[in-house]
Amino acid sequence: MVTRRNFLINASLATTAVLALPSLAFTMDKKEIGLQLYTLRQELPKNVKATLEKVAAAGFATVETYGFSIKDNFWGLSPLELKRILDANGLKAVSGHYNLGSFLADGDITELKAAIEAAKILKSEYLTIPWVDEPFRKNRNDYKVIAKRLNDAAKIAADSGLKLAYHNHDFEFQKHDGIMGYEILLNETDKNLVYFELDLYWAIHSGNDPVKLFTANPGRFKMWHVKDMDKINSALNTEVGSGIIDFKTIFKEAKKSGMKHFFVEQENNYNPNSFESIKKSCDFIAENLV
């Protein structure tokens, strides 16, 4: 996520413009609208090409990958094969979620190296760690170890021209000996090497205010997950603009956050289906937030 382009849309031409010219749906003045592909985890393994065509047609310009493994790569496609499909649809994978095996626990860099090579082929900017397994985050010392591993991984990634980011859920906001795990990660990682992708939904679900996090840690949150919270059941997602999260207030603080890229994500509760859901979210963002 480097260039900021403005989504060109109006009430009468929205569908025509996006479907006919998905790669030209933005000008240079505003942020690109991205999609975390985990949103379409049921569809992608069945037909990557058709799914990504629909992502572009819905109005997205960037994506964040997930699911890479040394054995299967991306849903059976090599990074180069995936790159060709993305290019054909005017999509750029500016970030990817890469599970790094036991790296955060024991420092084994086998999967880290494989992830870096895949991200380089995709010409991504960020390699993002999406999750920490429960046995490795039980106490304050565990988070100190994670912070050290993040620093180590960030240096290795930087040597390959990549930036390292960390994506949160809600467990990071639990306190250990009076301090949140997330605070430890923020305080004990190198701010010039380790960046954060703030999942707005999970931060709010855990009782935290994203704007307060921006104020306390300006410039650290280079990416966001834009995921709305259902009005009735807070454990469920909904299309952006259909839930209870005040995205307008949050987006006003994008500069303080340091945000360069953001990705729509919806993990459940699609209405009426996942493709319609991502289109609704993209349209709302284009018309109200960027």
Contacts in CASP RR format, 6 or more apart in sequence:
PFRMAT RR
TARGET T0000
AUTHOR 0000-0000-0000
METHOD contacts of the structure
MODEL  1
MVTRRNFLINASLATTAVLALPSLAFTMDKKEIGLQLYTLRQELPKNVKA
TLEKVAAAGFATVETYGFSIKDNFWGLSPLELKRILDANGLKAVSGHYNL
GSFLADGDITELKAAIEAAKILKSEYLTIPWVDEPFRKNRNDYKVIAKRL
NDAAKIAADSGLKLAYHNHDFEFQKHDGIMGYEILLNETDKNLVYFELDL
YWAIHSGNDPVKLFTANPGRFKMWHVKDMDKINSALNTEVGSGIIDFKTI
FKEAKKSGMKHFFVEQENNYNPNSFESIKKSCDFIAENLV
1 31 0 8 1.000
1 32 0 8 1.000
1 62 0 8 1.000
1 94 0 8 1.000
1 95 0 8 1.000
1 125 0 8 1.000
1 126 0 8 1.000
1 223 0 8 1.000
1 260 0 8 1.000
1 261 0 8 1.000
2 94 0 8 1.000
2 125 0 8 1.000
2 260 0 8 1.000
3 28 0 8 1.000
3 32 0 8 1.000
4 28 0 8 1.000
4 29 0 8 1.000
4 30 0 8 1.000
4 31 0 8 1.000
4 32 0 8 1.000
5 26 0 8 1.000
5 27 0 8 1.000
5 28 0 8 1.000
5 29 0 8 1.000
5 30 0 8 1.000
5 31 0 8 1.000
5 32 0 8 1.000
5 61 0 8 1.000
6 26 0 8 1.000
6 27 0 8 1.000
6 28 0 8 1.000
6 29 0 8 1.000
6 30 0 8 1.000
6 290 0 8 1.000
7 25 0 8 1.000
7 26 0 8 1.000
7 30 0 8 1.000
7 33 0 8 1.000
7 59 0 8 1.000
7 285 0 8 1.000
7 286 0 8 1.000
7 290 0 8 1.000
8 17 0 8 1.000
8 25 0 8 1.000
8 26 0 8 1.000
8 27 0 8 1.000
9 17 0 8 1.000
9 18 0 8 1.000
9 25 0 8 1.000
9 283 0 8 1.000
9 286 0 8 1.000
9 287 0 8 1.000
14 283 0 8 1.000
17 25 0 8 1.000
18 25 0 8 1.000
18 57 0 8 1.000
18 58 0 8 1.000
18 59 0 8 1.000
19 57 0 8 1.000
22 56 0 8 1.000
22 57 0 8 1.000
22 59 0 8 1.000
22 60 0 8 1.000
22 89 0 8 1.000
22 90 0 8 1.000
23 56 0 8 1.000
23 61 0 8 1.000
23 89 0 8 1.000
23 90 0 8 1.000
25 59 0 8 1.000
25 61 0 8 1.000
26 32 0 8 1.000
26 33 0 8 1.000
26 61 0 8 1.000
30 290 0 8 1.000
31 254 0 8 1.000
31 259 0 8 1.000
31 261 0 8 1.000
31 262 0 8 1.000
31 290 0 8 1.000
32 61 0 8 1.000
32 62 0 8 1.000
32 261 0 8 1.000
33 59 0 8 1.000
33 60 0 8 1.000
33 61 0 8 1.000
33 62 0 8 1.000
33 262 0 8 1.000
33 264 0 8 1.000
33 282 0 8 1.000
33 285 0 8 1.000
33 286 0 8 1.000
33 290 0 8 1.000
34 60 0 8 1.000
34 61 0 8 1.000
34 62 0 8 1.000
34 63 0 8 1.000
34 64 0 8 1.000
34 261 0 8 1.000
34 262 0 8 1.000
34 263 0 8 1.000
34 264 0 8 1.000
35 55 0 8 1.000
35 58 0 8 1.000
35 60 0 8 1.000
35 62 0 8 1.000
35 63 0 8 1.000
35 64 0 8 1.000
35 263 0 8 1.000
35 264 0 8 1.000
35 265 0 8 1.000
35 278 0 8 1.000
35 282 0 8 1.000
36 63 0 8 1.000
36 64 0 8 1.000
36 66 0 8 1.000
36 97 0 8 1.000
36 225 0 8 1.000
36 263 0 8 1.000
36 264 0 8 1.000
36 265 0 8 1.000
37 44 0 8 1.000
37 55 0 8 1.000
37 63 0 8 1.000
37 64 0 8 1.000
37 65 0 8 1.000
37 66 0 8 1.000
38 66 0 8 1.000
38 97 0 8 1.000
38 265 0 8 1.000
38 267 0 8 1.000
39 264 0 8 1.000
39 265 0 8 1.000
39 266 0 8 1.000
39 267 0 8 1.000
39 274 0 8 1.000
39 277 0 8 1.000
39 278 0 8 1.000
40 51 0 8 1.000
40 55 0 8 1.000
40 274 0 8 1.000
40 275 0 8 1.000
40 278 0 8 1.000
41 66 0 8 1.000
42 274 0 8 1.000
43 51 0 8 1.000
43 274 0 8 1.000
43 275 0 8 1.000
44 51 0 8 1.000
44 75 0 8 1.000
45 75 0 8 1.000
48 74 0 8 1.000
48 75 0 8 1.000
48 77 0 8 1.000
48 82 0 8 1.000
48 85 0 8 1.000
49 85 0 8 1.000
52 63 0 8 1.000
52 85 0 8 1.000
52 86 0 8 1.000
52 89 0 8 1.000
52 91 0 8 1.000
53 89 0 8 1.000
54 275 0 8 1.000
55 63 0 8 1.000
55 89 0 8 1.000
55 91 0 8 1.000
55 278 0 8 1.000
56 89 0 8 1.000
56 90 0 8 1.000
56 91 0 8 1.000
58 275 0 8 1.000
58 278 0 8 1.000
58 279 0 8 1.000
58 282 0 8 1.000
59 279 0 8 1.000
59 282 0 8 1.000
59 286 0 8 1.000
60 91 0 8 1.000
60 264 0 8 1.000
60 278 0 8 1.000
60 282 0 8 1.000
61 90 0 8 1.000
61 91 0 8 1.000
61 92 0 8 1.000
62 91 0 8 1.000
62 92 0 8 1.000
62 93 0 8 1.000
62 94 0 8 1.000
62 261 0 8 1.000
62 263 0 8 1.000
63 86 0 8 1.000
63 91 0 8 1.000
63 92 0 8 1.000
63 93 0 8 1.000
63 94 0 8 1.000
63 263 0 8 1.000
64 93 0 8 1.000
64 94 0 8 1.000
64 95 0 8 1.000
64 96 0 8 1.000
64 97 0 8 1.000
64 128 0 8 1.000
64 263 0 8 1.000
65 74 0 8 1.000
65 82 0 8 1.000
65 93 0 8 1.000
65 95 0 8 1.000
65 96 0 8 1.000
65 97 0 8 1.000
65 122 0 8 1.000
65 124 0 8 1.000
66 96 0 8 1.000
66 97 0 8 1.000
66 130 0 8 1.000
67 74 0 8 1.000
67 75 0 8 1.000
67 97 0 8 1.000
67 98 0 8 1.000
67 99 0 8 1.000
68 74 0 8 1.000
68 79 0 8 1.000
68 96 0 8 1.000
68 98 0 8 1.000
68 99 0 8 1.000
68 114 0 8 1.000
68 115 0 8 1.000
68 118 0 8 1.000
69 99 0 8 1.000
70 110 0 8 1.000
70 111 0 8 1.000
70 114 0 8 1.000
73 79 0 8 1.000
73 82 0 8 1.000
73 118 0 8 1.000
74 82 0 8 1.000
74 118 0 8 1.000
77 85 0 8 1.000
79 117 0 8 1.000
79 118 0 8 1.000
79 121 0 8 1.000
79 122 0 8 1.000
80 121 0 8 1.000
82 93 0 8 1.000
82 122 0 8 1.000
83 93 0 8 1.000
83 121 0 8 1.000
83 122 0 8 1.000
83 123 0 8 1.000
86 92 0 8 1.000
86 93 0 8 1.000
86 122 0 8 1.000
92 123 0 8 1.000
93 122 0 8 1.000
93 123 0 8 1.000
93 124 0 8 1.000
94 124 0 8 1.000
94 125 0 8 1.000
94 126 0 8 1.000
94 261 0 8 1.000
95 124 0 8 1.000
95 125 0 8 1.000
95 126 0 8 1.000
95 127 0 8 1.000
95 128 0 8 1.000
95 165 0 8 1.000
95 197 0 8 1.000
95 223 0 8 1.000
95 261 0 8 1.000
95 263 0 8 1.000
96 119 0 8 1.000
96 122 0 8 1.000
96 124 0 8 1.000
96 126 0 8 1.000
96 127 0 8 1.000
96 128 0 8 1.000
97 128 0 8 1.000
97 129 0 8 1.000
97 130 0 8 1.000
97 167 0 8 1.000
98 111 0 8 1.000
98 112 0 8 1.000
98 115 0 8 1.000
98 118 0 8 1.000
98 119 0 8 1.000
98 127 0 8 1.000
98 128 0 8 1.000
98 129 0 8 1.000
98 130 0 8 1.000
99 111 0 8 1.000
99 129 0 8 1.000
99 130 0 8 1.000
99 131 0 8 1.000
100 111 0 8 1.000
100 112 0 8 1.000
100 115 0 8 1.000
100 129 0 8 1.000
100 153 0 8 1.000
101 108 0 8 1.000
101 111 0 8 1.000
102 108 0 8 1.000
103 109 0 8 1.000
103 111 0 8 1.000
103 112 0 8 1.000
103 149 0 8 1.000
103 153 0 8 1.000
104 129 0 8 1.000
104 132 0 8 1.000
104 133 0 8 1.000
104 136 0 8 1.000
104 145 0 8 1.000
104 146 0 8 1.000
104 149 0 8 1.000
104 150 0 8 1.000
105 133 0 8 1.000
105 135 0 8 1.000
105 136 0 8 1.000
105 145 0 8 1.000
107 149 0 8 1.000
107 152 0 8 1.000
109 153 0 8 1.000
109 156 0 8 1.000
112 153 0 8 1.000
112 156 0 8 1.000
113 156 0 8 1.000
115 127 0 8 1.000
116 127 0 8 1.000
116 156 0 8 1.000
116 157 0 8 1.000
116 160 0 8 1.000
116 162 0 8 1.000
119 126 0 8 1.000
119 127 0 8 1.000
119 162 0 8 1.000
120 160 0 8 1.000
120 161 0 8 1.000
120 162 0 8 1.000
124 162 0 8 1.000
125 162 0 8 1.000
125 163 0 8 1.000
125 261 0 8 1.000
126 162 0 8 1.000
126 163 0 8 1.000
126 164 0 8 1.000
126 165 0 8 1.000
126 195 0 8 1.000
126 197 0 8 1.000
126 222 0 8 1.000
126 223 0 8 1.000
126 261 0 8 1.000
127 157 0 8 1.000
127 162 0 8 1.000
127 163 0 8 1.000
127 164 0 8 1.000
127 165 0 8 1.000
128 164 0 8 1.000
128 165 0 8 1.000
128 166 0 8 1.000
128 167 0 8 1.000
128 197 0 8 1.000
128 223 0 8 1.000
129 150 0 8 1.000
129 153 0 8 1.000
129 164 0 8 1.000
129 165 0 8 1.000
129 166 0 8 1.000
129 167 0 8 1.000
130 167 0 8 1.000
131 167 0 8 1.000
131 169 0 8 1.000
132 146 0 8 1.000
132 171 0 8 1.000
134 171 0 8 1.000
136 142 0 8 1.000
136 145 0 8 1.000
136 146 0 8 1.000
137 143 0 8 1.000
137 146 0 8 1.000
137 171 0 8 1.000
137 172 0 8 1.000
137 181 0 8 1.000
139 176 0 8 1.000
139 177 0 8 1.000
140 176 0 8 1.000
140 177 0 8 1.000
140 179 0 8 1.000
140 181 0 8 1.000
140 184 0 8 1.000
143 176 0 8 1.000
143 181 0 8 1.000
143 184 0 8 1.000
143 185 0 8 1.000
143 188 0 8 1.000
144 184 0 8 1.000
144 188 0 8 1.000
146 184 0 8 1.000
146 185 0 8 1.000
147 184 0 8 1.000
147 185 0 8 1.000
147 187 0 8 1.000
147 188 0 8 1.000
147 189 0 8 1.000
148 188 0 8 1.000
150 164 0 8 1.000
150 166 0 8 1.000
150 185 0 8 1.000
150 189 0 8 1.000
150 194 0 8 1.000
151 189 0 8 1.000
151 190 0 8 1.000
151 193 0 8 1.000
151 194 0 8 1.000
153 164 0 8 1.000
154 163 0 8 1.000
154 164 0 8 1.000
154 189 0 8 1.000
154 190 0 8 1.000
154 193 0 8 1.000
154 194 0 8 1.000
155 193 0 8 1.000
157 163 0 8 1.000
157 164 0 8 1.000
158 164 0 8 1.000
158 193 0 8 1.000
163 193 0 8 1.000
163 195 0 8 1.000
163 222 0 8 1.000
164 193 0 8 1.000
164 194 0 8 1.000
164 195 0 8 1.000
165 194 0 8 1.000
165 195 0 8 1.000
165 196 0 8 1.000
165 197 0 8 1.000
165 222 0 8 1.000
165 223 0 8 1.000
166 185 0 8 1.000
166 189 0 8 1.000
166 194 0 8 1.000
166 195 0 8 1.000
166 196 0 8 1.000
166 197 0 8 1.000
167 196 0 8 1.000
167 197 0 8 1.000
167 199 0 8 1.000
167 225 0 8 1.000
168 182 0 8 1.000
168 196 0 8 1.000
168 197 0 8 1.000
168 198 0 8 1.000
168 199 0 8 1.000
168 202 0 8 1.000
168 203 0 8 1.000
169 199 0 8 1.000
169 202 0 8 1.000
170 202 0 8 1.000
170 203 0 8 1.000
170 205 0 8 1.000
170 206 0 8 1.000
172 180 0 8 1.000
172 181 0 8 1.000
172 182 0 8 1.000
172 185 0 8 1.000
173 180 0 8 1.000
173 181 0 8 1.000
173 182 0 8 1.000
173 203 0 8 1.000
173 206 0 8 1.000
173 207 0 8 1.000
173 208 0 8 1.000
174 180 0 8 1.000
174 181 0 8 1.000
175 181 0 8 1.000
176 184 0 8 1.000
185 196 0 8 1.000
186 196 0 8 1.000
186 217 0 8 1.000
186 220 0 8 1.000
191 220 0 8 1.000
195 220 0 8 1.000
195 221 0 8 1.000
195 222 0 8 1.000
195 223 0 8 1.000
196 217 0 8 1.000
196 220 0 8 1.000
196 221 0 8 1.000
196 222 0 8 1.000
196 223 0 8 1.000
197 221 0 8 1.000
197 222 0 8 1.000
197 223 0 8 1.000
197 224 0 8 1.000
197 225 0 8 1.000
198 210 0 8 1.000
198 213 0 8 1.000
198 221 0 8 1.000
198 223 0 8 1.000
198 224 0 8 1.000
198 225 0 8 1.000
198 257 0 8 1.000
199 224 0 8 1.000
199 225 0 8 1.000
199 227 0 8 1.000
199 265 0 8 1.000
200 210 0 8 1.000
200 224 0 8 1.000
200 225 0 8 1.000
200 226 0 8 1.000
200 227 0 8 1.000
200 245 0 8 1.000
200 247 0 8 1.000
200 250 0 8 1.000
201 225 0 8 1.000
201 227 0 8 1.000
201 228 0 8 1.000
201 229 0 8 1.000
201 237 0 8 1.000
201 245 0 8 1.000
201 265 0 8 1.000
202 225 0 8 1.000
202 227 0 8 1.000
203 209 0 8 1.000
203 210 0 8 1.000
203 213 0 8 1.000
204 210 0 8 1.000
204 229 0 8 1.000
204 245 0 8 1.000
205 229 0 8 1.000
205 234 0 8 1.000
210 250 0 8 1.000
210 253 0 8 1.000
210 257 0 8 1.000
211 249 0 8 1.000
211 250 0 8 1.000
211 253 0 8 1.000
211 256 0 8 1.000
213 221 0 8 1.000
214 221 0 8 1.000
214 253 0 8 1.000
214 256 0 8 1.000
214 257 0 8 1.000
214 258 0 8 1.000
215 256 0 8 1.000
218 256 0 8 1.000
218 257 0 8 1.000
218 258 0 8 1.000
219 256 0 8 1.000
219 257 0 8 1.000
219 258 0 8 1.000
220 257 0 8 1.000
220 258 0 8 1.000
221 257 0 8 1.000
221 258 0 8 1.000
221 259 0 8 1.000
222 258 0 8 1.000
222 259 0 8 1.000
222 260 0 8 1.000
222 261 0 8 1.000
223 259 0 8 1.000
223 260 0 8 1.000
223 261 0 8 1.000
223 262 0 8 1.000
223 263 0 8 1.000
224 257 0 8 1.000
224 259 0 8 1.000
224 261 0 8 1.000
224 262 0 8 1.000
224 263 0 8 1.000
225 262 0 8 1.000
225 263 0 8 1.000
225 264 0 8 1.000
225 265 0 8 1.000
226 240 0 8 1.000
226 247 0 8 1.000
226 262 0 8 1.000
226 263 0 8 1.000
226 264 0 8 1.000
226 265 0 8 1.000
226 281 0 8 1.000
226 285 0 8 1.000
227 237 0 8 1.000
227 240 0 8 1.000
227 264 0 8 1.000
227 265 0 8 1.000
227 266 0 8 1.000
227 267 0 8 1.000
228 237 0 8 1.000
228 238 0 8 1.000
228 239 0 8 1.000
228 240 0 8 1.000
228 241 0 8 1.000
228 242 0 8 1.000
228 243 0 8 1.000
228 244 0 8 1.000
228 245 0 8 1.000
228 247 0 8 1.000
228 266 0 8 1.000
228 281 0 8 1.000
229 236 0 8 1.000
229 237 0 8 1.000
229 238 0 8 1.000
229 243 0 8 1.000
229 244 0 8 1.000
229 245 0 8 1.000
230 236 0 8 1.000
230 237 0 8 1.000
230 238 0 8 1.000
230 243 0 8 1.000
230 244 0 8 1.000
230 269 0 8 1.000
231 238 0 8 1.000
231 242 0 8 1.000
231 243 0 8 1.000
231 244 0 8 1.000
234 244 0 8 1.000
236 268 0 8 1.000
236 269 0 8 1.000
237 265 0 8 1.000
237 266 0 8 1.000
237 267 0 8 1.000
237 268 0 8 1.000
237 269 0 8 1.000
238 266 0 8 1.000
238 269 0 8 1.000
238 271 0 8 1.000
239 266 0 8 1.000
239 271 0 8 1.000
239 277 0 8 1.000
239 280 0 8 1.000
239 281 0 8 1.000
239 284 0 8 1.000
240 247 0 8 1.000
240 264 0 8 1.000
240 266 0 8 1.000
240 280 0 8 1.000
240 281 0 8 1.000
240 284 0 8 1.000
240 285 0 8 1.000
241 247 0 8 1.000
241 281 0 8 1.000
241 284 0 8 1.000
241 288 0 8 1.000
242 271 0 8 1.000
242 280 0 8 1.000
242 284 0 8 1.000
247 285 0 8 1.000
247 288 0 8 1.000
247 289 0 8 1.000
248 288 0 8 1.000
248 289 0 8 1.000
251 289 0 8 1.000
251 290 0 8 1.000
264 278 0 8 1.000
264 281 0 8 1.000
264 282 0 8 1.000
264 285 0 8 1.000
266 274 0 8 1.000
266 277 0 8 1.000
266 278 0 8 1.000
266 281 0 8 1.000
270 276 0 8 1.000
270 277 0 8 1.000
271 277 0 8 1.000
271 280 0 8 1.000
END
